[in-house]
Amino acid sequence: MDYLKIGKATDLEGRDYRLYRLLEIFPGFFSIATLLVLLVLSYFKPVWVAFFMIAFDVYWLLLVIYLAIYLLVSYFKLKKGKKIDWALACEKLSLETNKKFPEGKTNEELVLKIENTENQKDSLSDAGLRWENIIQMVVLPNAMESADILRTCLNSILNDGFPPEQIIVVLALEERCGEFAKEKGALMQKEFGGRFRNFLVTYHPDGIVGEVKGKGSNQAWATKQAKALIIDPENIPSSRILVSVFDIDTILFPGYFHCLSHKFLTVPSPYRSSYQPIPVFHNNIWQASFFSRVAASSNTFWQMMMQVRQESLVTYSSHSMTYKALLDIGFWSTNMVSEDSRIFWNCLMYYRGEYRVEPLYHLVSMDITADHTMNLTARSLYKQQRRWAWGVESLPYLMFNAIKNWKHLKKRPVISHILVQVYGFHSWATNALIIAVIGWMPMLLGGDRFNSTVLSGNLPTISSFLMNLALIGMVLSAVISSLLLPKRPKEYSAWKNIAMILEWVCVPITIIIFGAIPCLDAQIRLMKGKYMGFWITPKIRN
């Protein structure tokens, strides 16, 4: 049984099925049990819950300070990274390499050892590999997005500054979209067909047995087509190819591929790494609803903080990895939804714990959730957040594979990732509700037994004081959000900037409605075995 390609419990039988179902039930059970126990104790033991709430508020304050430090560190690293001319940095690296290996030669034996991690301290630059030797393959899965969306993404790749003759573009369309997909494909082929090393348009067949309709199955098909039609016939060495998978609304900030190449050439064990830029949602930020902006910015800040906490960093949305790793694991799984994070867990398990994500302090910009009306936008944002929270499906996958391969794993990184994921999904589903709801329960349910105590009078005062101190995190987020904003369009006045800072007052509400609740929703669905499909988020630009 190839446990690395499991999508859900129903892919298994017997004991394996029962074990996997228990692991699928665990995240939702843990979150609901936490809230229910606190609710019940608020009636029977309100004093206990009151002391717990004070301790939790202190923990929340310390957590906010802790994360604020990481956010600041990441912001300054990003600021430093934006000042670097990555094309020039790659040129300098090539000049240094040329001194060791004249006439463009490469130590192929050392490259092979680095591929096999026998020389983990050596970099590919030390082996004589240059950025000019690298082929960038860009996979762009899409379904119903307009030609304009595709065009802006493709133009940003062209304008990145990396030589287009070293870029393979694979435009991955869906056959089920019919004539609309064919027309888009033909139009993009006409506009961009001769402007890259290769420009391949693929059409993912509909109805393949065992596949989930979504990005993962589409980009797996497209990359296999690129292998059969371009890479193998042209004998392009797999060790020279970097694969970037971008959401189709992604717009690159110039220098991305040089930044990626420089990182790939200089880090140890480059073939056991994925590469993650920082996502910002600026494409339509000025037109989007305020709650969509706050939710999107919060996501950006979380990704920025994870960049500094590299041991917790996981691939997300638009990212890059080596073609060799894709070959080793057999490309993306086609039977699950959360393909962007699952590809990392797949690699982590395949390489027995020896795989990581390297942070790229470089921005890529995407669209904020936006629909035709505010109500439709709110509904779409909720569904988007629930789909992101459906990433919890990878937690049973990770735990199950750890159990099955325990003897062969490098245990420390695997255990660390499991604990981080358990904590992350549990806190996502419960923390905001504990603060906003459970904190009032001792007074509402405790009756005279609690309300007659001195603690009942002090609890709101203590909690308010600690939460007011924790507002430092919200203020910092508002400031950094304003610093990252793109230039304001002419049709908006300076009041728009002020309003976008004040919107952060809504954070306590948005983290419940568009955070905790959709996360609980996803965990309960997984607990019941009601597996979700892939939700394509509408993103409208004016």
N, C-alpha and C positions, 0 to 999 in steps of 0.2 A: 504494500500500500504506500502510495506517495503522499505522505502526510503534509508535505510542503504545499500541495495544491488544494487543500481543503478549503471550501468556501463556507460551509455551515454543517451542522450536525447531521442533516439528512444525506450528506455525502458518505456517511459511514454506516456501519451495521454493528449489531451486538454490543459488546462491552464498550467499544470505542464510541458508538453512538451515545450510549448512556452517559459516559464520562464527558463527552463534548457538550451534551445538553445540560449537564450540571454546571459546567463552566460557563455556558451561555446564560444560565439563570442567575449565576452568582452576582454580576454587577448590579442588576436591577434589584435583586433581593437585598443586597448590602445597603443600597441607597434607601430603599423603602423602609427597611428594618430600622435604619438609623433614625429616620424621621418619626416612625411610629413609636419607637421606644421612648424618644424624647417627649412625644405627645402624651403617651400613657403616664410617664413619670411626672409630667406636669400636673396631673391630677392626683396621683398617689404620693409622690415625693417632690412637691414643688420646690422645696428648699434645695434639694440636690440639683435640680435643673437650673435654678437661679445661680448657684455657684458655678455650674458648668458653663452657663452663658457668660458670666464674668470672665472665666478662664478662656472661653472661646473668643470673646471680644479682644482680650489681650493678645491671643494668638493671631487674630485677624490683623491687629495693628502691627505686630512684628512682621507678619507676612507681607503687608503692604510696604513697609519700610525696606524689607529684604528685596522684594521685586522691584521697587523703585530704584534701588542701587543698580540692579542688573539692567534696568531700562536705560538709565543714564549712561552706564558703561557701553551698552550697545549703541546708543545714539552717537556717542563720541567716536566709537570705532567706525560707524557708518559715515560720519562726517569726515573722518580721516580717509576712509576708503574712497569717498567721492572726489577727493583732491588728487588721487593717484591717476596718472595717465597709464592705463593698463597696457595699451599698445606699446608705449615706450618701455614699460617694465618688461614686457615680453621680449622686446628687441635687445635690451640690456642682458637679459638672461641668455639669449641666443649668442650674443657676443662672448659671454663668459664660457659658454659651452664650446664655441668654436676654438677657443684657446686650448681646450683639452682634447677636442676631436676635430682637427682641421678637415677641410674638404667635405663637411656635412656628414661624416661617418657617425655611426651609432654602435655602441657596445650591445649587440643583440643578446648576448649571453646574460649580461647584467639585467637587461630589460626583462628577460624571461624569469630570472630569479626574483625580480621585484614583483612580477605578475603572480608568482607563486609564494610571495611573502617570505622568501628565504633571506632576503636582504632588506629588512624593514627600515633600516636607518638610511638607506640610500634613496635618493629621489630619481625620477626619470631624467631630470636635467643632468644629474651626475652620470647617467648612462648614455648621454649624448643625444637624447630626444629633444627636439625643438618644437616651438609652437607651430612652425611651418609644416611639421610632420603630422599635425593633428587634423582630423576631419570632424567637423561638427554636424551631427545628424539631428534635425529638429522634427519632432513628431507633433502634429497639430490635430488632435481629435476634435470633431465638431459634428453637430447634427442640424438643428434648425436655425442656426445663426445666419445673419444676413451676409451678403457679399462684402458689404462695407466693413463689417467686423473682421472678416478674414483679411481684407485688404490692409487695414491698419496694422494688424499683427505682422503680416508679411513685409510691409514697408519698414516696420521697426527692426526686423531682422536684417533687411538690406542696409539700413542706416546705422547698424550697430558699429560699423567700422572694421569688422573682421572680413577678410577677403571672401567674397561670395563664391569664388572658385574652390573654396575649402568647406562649403556648406551644402549638405544634402537636406532638402526639405521634403517631408512626407505629409501631404495634406490628406488626412484620414476622414473620409466622408462615410455616411451611412446609406446603404442601399435602400433601406426602408423609407428614406425621405424622397424616393422616386425622382421625378423630373426636376424637382427643385435642387436636389443634390447634383444631378448631372449637369444642369445649367451652371451652377456655381463652380463645379469642377472644370468645366470647359472654359468658363470666363477666367478663372485663376490661372489655368494652364496657358491661356493666351497672353495674359498680362505678365506672368512671372516665369513662364516655362524656360526661357533662355537666360535667366538672370542669376542662376545659381549653378553650382557644379552639377547637381541633378535636381529635378523637380518632379516628384512622383505623386500622382493622385490615385488614391485607392478607395474602393467602395466595399465596406464591411458587409458581408452577406447577412441577411436577416434570417432568424429562426434556426441558428446552429444549436443543436441539442446540448443542453448543459450550460449554455452561456446566459449570463445576465446582461440585458441590454444596458450598455453604459460605456464609459470611457475606457475601462480596462480591456474589455473584449475588443473594442475598436482599435486601440493603439497596439494591442498584441498582434492583431491581424495585419495592420499596416506595417509594423516593423518586420514581421515575417516576409511580407511582400518585398520590402526593401532589401532584405537579405537575399531573396531568390532572384530579384531583378537587377540589383545594383551591386551589392557588396560582394557576393560570391562570384558573379561573372567578371567583375573588375579586379578580383583578388585584393581587395582592400584589407590590410591587416586589422584584425579585431582589436589589437592592442592600441591602435591609433585613433579609434573612434570614440567620441563622447556623444551620448544621446541626451538631448534635452526634450522633455515632454512639457509643453506649455498649454494651459487652458487657452482656448482660441481668442479670448478677449485680452490676452496678455500683450502689453506693449513694453518692449525692452528699453531700459535706459542705456544709451550708447556705452560700449566698452564691456558688455556682459561676457561675450565669448573670449575676449582677451583675459578678463579677470578669471573666468573659469579655467582657461588654459594654463594661466600662471599658477593657480592653486594646484591643478592636476600635476604639473611638472615639478612642484616643489615640496609637496607633502609626502610623508612616509606612507607606504602601503596604499598608493593611489587607486589601485584596482579593488580595494576593499572599502571603498568610500563612495557615498553619494554626495552631491553638492547642492546646498540649499541657499538661494538668495532670499532677501527680505521682501515679502509681498506688501505693496501698498495698493489701496483701492481708489485711485485718483482719476481714472478715465472719465467718470461722470459724477465726481464728488460734489460739484457745485449744484447739480440739478437734483440730486437724490434727496429722499426724505430724511429728516433729522435722525430718526431712530436707526435707519440703515447706515448712516455715517458713523454714529457712535458704535454700533455693533462691528462695523468693518474696521474702524480704528482700534478698537479693543483687540480684535484678532491680530492686527499688525503688531501691536505692542507685545502681545503674548509671544508671537514669533520672534520679535527682537530679543526678548528676555531669554528665550530658549537658545538663541544663537550664542549667548555667553555661557549658558549651562549646556555645553556641548554633549555631556553625558546623557542628557535628556532629549536632545534634538532628534527629531524624526522628519522624514521627507513629507512635504506638504504641497499640494497644488502644483504650481510650476517649479520644476527642479531638474537636475541633471545627474547622470550616472554614467558608468562605463558600459560600452557595448559588450565587453567581455563578461561582466557580471550578468547582463541580460541573457547571454548565451548559456552561461553556467546554470542559471535557474530555470531556463526554458521560457523566458519572457513573462509577461504579467499573467496573473491568474484571471480567468475569464468568468468565474462563477461567484463573484462577490462585488460589492459596491465601492468600498473605500480603497481604490487602487493606489492612490498616492502614498498612503502610509503602509499598505500591505506589501508593496514592493520592497520596502525597507525591512519589514519583519521577515519576509521571505528570504532576503539576502542574509539577515542576521542568523536565521536558523540554518540556512544552507552552509554558511561559513562557520557554523558552530560557535557563534558569539563573537567572531572576529570581523565585525563590520561596523562602520560608523557613518555619521553625517558630518561633513566639513562645512562650516558656515561660510557663506560668501557675503561680505558686507557691501552688497550691491543691490539696488532696487529693481524690481519688476512691478509694473503697474497693471491692475485689473479693474474690472467694473464692480461697482456697488450694486446690490440688488435694487432694481427699480422696475416698477410696473406702471400701468396707465393711470391708476388712482392710488391714493394713500392706503385705502383698505386692501387693495390687491397687493400692494407692496408689502404691507404688514403680513399678509397671508404667505406671500412668497418667501419673505425673510424667515418666518417661522419654519417653513418647510426646508429652507436651505440650512438653517441651524440644526434642524433635526437630522438632516442628511450628514452634516459634519459630525454630529454626535453619534451617528451610526458607526463611526469609526470604532466604537466600543466592540464591534464584531471581531476586531483583531485581537482583543484581549483573550477570549477563549482560545483563539488560534495560537497565540503566543504561549499560553500556559499549557495547552495540550501538547504542542510540539516540544516544549521544554521537558514535560513528563516522559514523552516517548524517546527523547534523545539525551536524557539526563547524563548518562555516562560519558558521552562524547563532547559535551558542551564546555566552553569556557564559561564557568558558572557566574562569576562576578558581574559581568556586563548584562547577562541575561536576567539574573535576579533583579539587578538594579532597574532595568527597563520594565520588568513586570510590576515592581513596586511603584515606579513612577506612573505607569498607566493606571493601576488600581487607584492610587491616590488622585490622579488627575480627573478621571471620570467620576469618581465618588464626590470629590469636592465641587466639580462642575454642576452636578445634579443637586447637591445638598447645601452648600455653604450659604448661598444667597437666601434660601428658604429658612435656614436656621436663624440667620440674623433678622430677617424681616418678619417671620411668622412665629417661630418657636420661642423667640425672646419674650413675646407677650403672653405665652400660654400659662406660665405659673400664676400670673395675676388674674387671667380669665378663668382658668380651671381650678386653681388652688383653693379658691374660696376663702373663708375666714381663717382657715388654718395657716394660710400664707399671708393674706392681706393684712392681718393683725400684727405681723412681725416687722421689725425695723428694716430687715432686708428688702421687703416688698417696696418700701418707700425709697430705698437707696438704689435698687436695681435699675430703674429708668435713668436716674442721674448718672450712675457709673457707666452704663451702656452708652448713653448719649455723649458723655465726655470722651470715651474711647473711640467711638465712631467719628466724632468730630475731628479727633487727631488723625484718624485714618483718611480723612479727606485730602491729606497731603498727596496721596497717590492720585486722586482724581484731578487735583490742580496740576500736578506734574504731567499727567496724561494730556490735559487740555493744552498745556504750553507746548509740549513736544509735537502734538497733533498740528498745532498752528505753524510750527517751524517746518514741518514736513510738507505742508500744503503747496501745491503747484501755484503758479501765478494766477491771480484772480482775473476771470474774464471781464471785459469792459462793461458788459451789461449789468454787472453787480457792483454795488457801492461798498465802501469800507465797512458798513454796518453788517454786511454778510459775514465778514471775518469775525466780528464781535459776536454775532449770533451763533456762529459755529463753535466758539469757545464756550458760550453759555449753555449750549446743548448738553455739555457734560454733566449738568445738574441732573439730567434724566438717567444717568447710569444706574442708580439703585433700582429703577423700574425696568430698564432694558435688560439688566442681567438676570432678572426673574422671568420676564415674558419671553425674551429671546435668548435665554441662557439656560437657566435651571429647568424650566418646564419642558422645552423641546428635548433636552438631554434626558430627563426622566421618561419622557414619551418614548424615545428611542430605546432606552434600557428595558422598559416594560414590554415593548414589542419584541425585543430579542428574548426576554424572559419567557414570553408566551410562544415563541417560535413563529411569530408573524413577520417573516423576513421582508425587509424593504427593498424596493427597486431603486433605480437611479433617477433622481429628480433633477431635471434640467432647469436651472434658475433663470427666469426672465431678467434680462439686463438691458434696459432701454436707454439709449443715448439721444439727446436732443440734437 
